[in-house]
């Protein structure tokens, strides 16, 4: 079943990706991903996405320099951006086809895992916050965000990949008449966001 939805209002995308800090290899050795390596990876991800700072300049990520010290204190969960005034987030922008999305990034260390979240939203403003669902594909993260499970994992980052999650939300003008119709709307939005012919081809 196809939908006739054309517009989604105030779309919001939340992306999460996770990498183990230490991986155990089959030869009983282990490898670690250092803070510099994960910062370089996150920076590349943001560059490929086209993220900018609030002044629309290239975004420069800076993670905390006291990572090892905090790690040695056995604190299980902490922010990777050191901010003494609030949570360790940094504001970002993403401009796609003259549409300016606002948002923030929030990198954390959770137990044994580097967690990186990117939140992007089109500010809600009744009557002027509509986005054509075909334009949702502009918000799709770069391929670097995904990992092909069928592909042989060669690099340490590929081996340490713990998974990724996408939350896509927004408002529609038409209330679905049935749960099936609602699912059809959701599937259509997801398909447009991922820019795939069918969800069977989704990453």
GUVEXMAR-112364 format. One record per residue (C-alpha): residue in three letters; residue number from 1; z, y, x. Coordinates in steps of 0.25 Angstrom, whole numbers, plus 5000, padded with zeros to 4 digits. Each point is the difference from the previous one (the first is absolute). Layout:
BEGIN
+------+------+------+------+------+
| resn | resi |   pz |   py |   px |
+------+------+------+------+------+
|  Ala |  NUM |    Z |    Y |    X |
...
+------+------+------+------+------+
END
This chain:
BEGIN
+------+------+------+------+------+
| resn | resi |   pz |   py |   px |
+------+------+------+------+------+
|  Unk |    1 | 5000 | 5000 | 5000 |
|  Unk |    2 | 4996 | 5014 | 5006 |
|  Unk |    3 | 5007 | 5013 | 4996 |
|  Unk |    4 | 4995 | 5013 | 4996 |
|  Unk |    5 | 5010 | 5008 | 5008 |
|  Unk |    6 | 4995 | 5011 | 5007 |
|  Unk |    7 | 5012 | 5008 | 5004 |
|  Unk |    8 | 5014 | 4997 | 5006 |
|  Unk |    9 | 5010 | 5012 | 5000 |
|  Unk |   10 | 5009 | 5003 | 5012 |
|  Unk |   11 | 4997 | 4988 | 5008 |
|  Unk |   12 | 5010 | 4995 | 5010 |
|  Unk |   13 | 4998 | 4990 | 5011 |
|  Unk |   14 | 5011 | 4994 | 5008 |
|  Unk |   15 | 4997 | 4991 | 5012 |
|  Unk |   16 | 5009 | 4992 | 5008 |
|  Unk |   17 | 4998 | 4991 | 5012 |
|  Unk |   18 | 5009 | 4992 | 5008 |
|  Unk |   19 | 5000 | 4995 | 5015 |
|  Unk |   20 | 5011 | 4991 | 5006 |
|  Unk |   21 | 5006 | 5006 | 5013 |
|  Unk |   22 | 5001 | 4987 | 5007 |
|  Unk |   23 | 4991 | 4988 | 4998 |
|  Unk |   24 | 5003 | 4985 | 5004 |
|  Unk |   25 | 4988 | 4993 | 5006 |
|  Unk |   26 | 4997 | 4985 | 4999 |
|  Unk |   27 | 5002 | 4999 | 5015 |
|  Unk |   28 | 5015 | 5004 | 4998 |
|  Unk |   29 | 4998 | 5014 | 5006 |
|  Unk |   30 | 5001 | 5013 | 4992 |
|  Unk |   31 | 4993 | 5013 | 5000 |
|  Unk |   32 | 5005 | 5014 | 4996 |
|  Unk |   33 | 4993 | 5012 | 4994 |
|  Unk |   34 | 5006 | 5012 | 5006 |
|  Unk |   35 | 5002 | 5014 | 4993 |
|  Unk |   36 | 4989 | 5006 | 5008 |
|  Unk |   37 | 4990 | 4989 | 4996 |
|  Unk |   38 | 5004 | 5001 | 4985 |
|  Unk |   39 | 4999 | 5015 | 5001 |
|  Unk |   40 | 4986 | 4999 | 5005 |
|  Unk |   41 | 4996 | 4990 | 4990 |
|  Unk |   42 | 5005 | 5009 | 4988 |
|  Unk |   43 | 4993 | 5012 | 5006 |
|  Unk |   44 | 4987 | 4993 | 5001 |
|  Unk |   45 | 5002 | 4995 | 4985 |
|  Unk |   46 | 5003 | 5015 | 4996 |
|  Unk |   47 | 4988 | 5005 | 5008 |
|  Unk |   48 | 4990 | 4990 | 4994 |
|  Unk |   49 | 5006 | 5004 | 4986 |
|  Unk |   50 | 4997 | 5014 | 5002 |
|  Unk |   51 | 5014 | 5005 | 4998 |
|  Unk |   52 | 5004 | 5014 | 5004 |
|  Unk |   53 | 5012 | 5008 | 5001 |
|  Unk |   54 | 5004 | 5011 | 4990 |
|  Unk |   55 | 4992 | 5010 | 5007 |
|  Unk |   56 | 4988 | 4991 | 4999 |
|  Unk |   57 | 5000 | 4997 | 5015 |
|  Unk |   58 | 4999 | 4986 | 5006 |
|  Unk |   59 | 5013 | 4994 | 4998 |
|  Unk |   60 | 5008 | 4996 | 5012 |
|  Unk |   61 | 5011 | 4989 | 4998 |
|  Unk |   62 | 5012 | 5001 | 5009 |
|  Unk |   63 | 5010 | 4988 | 4998 |
|  Unk |   64 | 5015 | 5001 | 5006 |
|  Unk |   65 | 5002 | 4999 | 5015 |
|  Unk |   66 | 5013 | 4994 | 4999 |
|  Unk |   67 | 4995 | 4987 | 4993 |
|  Unk |   68 | 5006 | 4990 | 5010 |
|  Unk |   69 | 5013 | 5007 | 5000 |
|  Unk |   70 | 5001 | 4999 | 4985 |
|  Unk |   71 | 4995 | 4985 | 5001 |
|  Unk |   72 | 5011 | 4997 | 5010 |
|  Unk |   73 | 5011 | 5005 | 4990 |
|  Unk |   74 | 4996 | 4989 | 4991 |
|  Unk |   75 | 4997 | 5009 | 4988 |
|  Unk |   76 | 4992 | 4992 | 4991 |
|  Unk |   77 | 4992 | 5011 | 4993 |
|  Unk |   78 | 4996 | 5013 | 5004 |
|  Unk |   79 | 4989 | 5011 | 4999 |
|  Unk |   80 | 4989 | 5000 | 5011 |
|  Unk |   81 | 4999 | 5015 | 4999 |
|  Unk |   82 | 5012 | 5008 | 5005 |
|  Unk |   83 | 5004 | 5010 | 4990 |
|  Unk |   84 | 5014 | 5006 | 5000 |
|  Unk |   85 | 4998 | 5007 | 4987 |
|  Unk |   86 | 4994 | 4990 | 4990 |
|  Unk |   87 | 4994 | 4986 | 5000 |
|  Unk |   88 | 4990 | 4997 | 5010 |
|  Unk |   89 | 4987 | 5004 | 4993 |
|  Unk |   90 | 4989 | 5009 | 5004 |
|  Unk |   91 | 4991 | 5007 | 4990 |
|  Unk |   92 | 4985 | 4998 | 5000 |
|  Unk |   93 | 4987 | 5004 | 4993 |
|  Unk |   94 | 4987 | 4992 | 4998 |
|  Unk |   95 | 4988 | 5007 | 4995 |
|  Unk |   96 | 4989 | 4992 | 4994 |
|  Unk |   97 | 4988 | 5007 | 4994 |
|  Unk |   98 | 5007 | 5013 | 4997 |
|  Unk |   99 | 5012 | 4993 | 4994 |
|  Unk |  100 | 5012 | 5002 | 5007 |
|  Unk |  101 | 5011 | 4989 | 5000 |
|  Unk |  102 | 5014 | 5003 | 5005 |
|  Unk |  103 | 5010 | 4990 | 5005 |
|  Unk |  104 | 5009 | 4995 | 5011 |
|  Unk |  105 | 5001 | 4989 | 5010 |
|  Unk |  106 | 5013 | 4992 | 5002 |
|  Unk |  107 | 5002 | 4991 | 5012 |
|  Unk |  108 | 5012 | 4991 | 5001 |
|  Unk |  109 | 5006 | 4989 | 5007 |
|  Unk |  110 | 5006 | 4989 | 4991 |
|  Unk |  111 | 5008 | 4989 | 5006 |
|  Unk |  112 | 4989 | 4995 | 5009 |
|  Unk |  113 | 4987 | 5006 | 4994 |
|  Unk |  114 | 4993 | 5013 | 5002 |
|  Unk |  115 | 4997 | 5006 | 4986 |
|  Unk |  116 | 4990 | 5011 | 4997 |
|  Unk |  117 | 4998 | 5006 | 4987 |
|  Unk |  118 | 4989 | 5011 | 4996 |
|  Unk |  119 | 5001 | 5007 | 4987 |
|  Unk |  120 | 4989 | 5008 | 4994 |
|  Unk |  121 | 4999 | 5007 | 4987 |
|  Unk |  122 | 4992 | 5010 | 4992 |
|  Unk |  123 | 5010 | 5010 | 4995 |
|  Unk |  124 | 5002 | 4999 | 4985 |
|  Unk |  125 | 4996 | 5012 | 4992 |
|  Unk |  126 | 4997 | 4997 | 4986 |
|  Unk |  127 | 4985 | 5002 | 4997 |
|  Unk |  128 | 4995 | 5002 | 5014 |
|  Unk |  129 | 5005 | 4987 | 5007 |
|  Unk |  130 | 4989 | 4991 | 4996 |
|  Unk |  131 | 4993 | 4992 | 5010 |
|  Unk |  132 | 4987 | 4992 | 4998 |
|  Unk |  133 | 5004 | 4985 | 5002 |
|  Unk |  134 | 4987 | 4999 | 5009 |
|  Unk |  135 | 5007 | 5009 | 5009 |
|  Unk |  136 | 5012 | 4991 | 5002 |
|  Unk |  137 | 4992 | 4993 | 5011 |
|  Unk |  138 | 5002 | 5012 | 5009 |
|  Unk |  139 | 5015 | 4997 | 5000 |
|  Unk |  140 | 4998 | 4986 | 5005 |
|  Unk |  141 | 5007 | 4998 | 5014 |
|  Unk |  142 | 4991 | 4996 | 5012 |
|  Unk |  143 | 4997 | 4986 | 5003 |
|  Unk |  144 | 5011 | 5001 | 5011 |
|  Unk |  145 | 5010 | 5000 | 4989 |
|  Unk |  146 | 4996 | 4986 | 4995 |
|  Unk |  147 | 5000 | 4987 | 5008 |
|  Unk |  148 | 4990 | 4989 | 4998 |
|  Unk |  149 | 5008 | 4987 | 4999 |
|  Unk |  150 | 4988 | 4991 | 5002 |
|  Unk |  151 | 4998 | 5007 | 5014 |
|  Unk |  152 | 5006 | 4995 | 5012 |
|  Unk |  153 | 5011 | 5009 | 5004 |
|  Unk |  154 | 4999 | 5004 | 5015 |
|  Unk |  155 | 5007 | 5013 | 5002 |
|  Unk |  156 | 5015 | 5001 | 5000 |
|  Unk |  157 | 4999 | 5009 | 4988 |
|  Unk |  158 | 4992 | 4990 | 4992 |
|  Unk |  159 | 5010 | 4989 | 5003 |
|  Unk |  160 | 5012 | 5009 | 4996 |
|  Unk |  161 | 4994 | 5005 | 4987 |
|  Unk |  162 | 5010 | 4997 | 4989 |
|  Unk |  163 | 4992 | 5005 | 4988 |
|  Unk |  164 | 4995 | 5012 | 4992 |
|  Unk |  165 | 5002 | 5005 | 4986 |
|  Unk |  166 | 4993 | 5010 | 4992 |
|  Unk |  167 | 5006 | 5007 | 4987 |
|  Unk |  168 | 4989 | 5008 | 4992 |
|  Unk |  169 | 5005 | 5008 | 4988 |
|  Unk |  170 | 4995 | 5011 | 4991 |
|  Unk |  171 | 4999 | 5004 | 4986 |
|  Unk |  172 | 4988 | 4997 | 4990 |
|  Unk |  173 | 4997 | 5007 | 4987 |
|  Unk |  174 | 4998 | 4987 | 4992 |
|  Unk |  175 | 5011 | 4991 | 4996 |
|  Unk |  176 | 4996 | 4985 | 5002 |
|  Unk |  177 | 4999 | 4993 | 4987 |
|  Unk |  178 | 5004 | 4987 | 5006 |
|  Unk |  179 | 5006 | 4995 | 5013 |
|  Unk |  180 | 4987 | 4994 | 5004 |
|  Unk |  181 | 4993 | 5014 | 4998 |
|  Unk |  182 | 5011 | 5006 | 5009 |
|  Unk |  183 | 4997 | 4990 | 5011 |
|  Unk |  184 | 4986 | 5003 | 4999 |
|  Unk |  185 | 5002 | 5014 | 5002 |
|  Unk |  186 | 5009 | 4997 | 5012 |
|  Unk |  187 | 4990 | 4991 | 5006 |
|  Unk |  188 | 4989 | 5010 | 4999 |
|  Unk |  189 | 5008 | 5011 | 5007 |
|  Unk |  190 | 5004 | 4990 | 5011 |
|  Unk |  191 | 4986 | 4995 | 5001 |
|  Unk |  192 | 4995 | 5015 | 5001 |
|  Unk |  193 | 5012 | 5003 | 5010 |
|  Unk |  194 | 4996 | 4988 | 5009 |
|  Unk |  195 | 4985 | 5003 | 4999 |
|  Unk |  196 | 4997 | 4986 | 4997 |
|  Unk |  197 | 4990 | 4993 | 4991 |
|  Unk |  198 | 5010 | 4990 | 4995 |
|  Unk |  199 | 5015 | 4999 | 5002 |
|  Unk |  200 | 4997 | 4986 | 5006 |
|  Unk |  201 | 4994 | 5008 | 5012 |
|  Unk |  202 | 5013 | 5008 | 5001 |
|  Unk |  203 | 5007 | 5001 | 5014 |
+------+------+------+------+------+
END
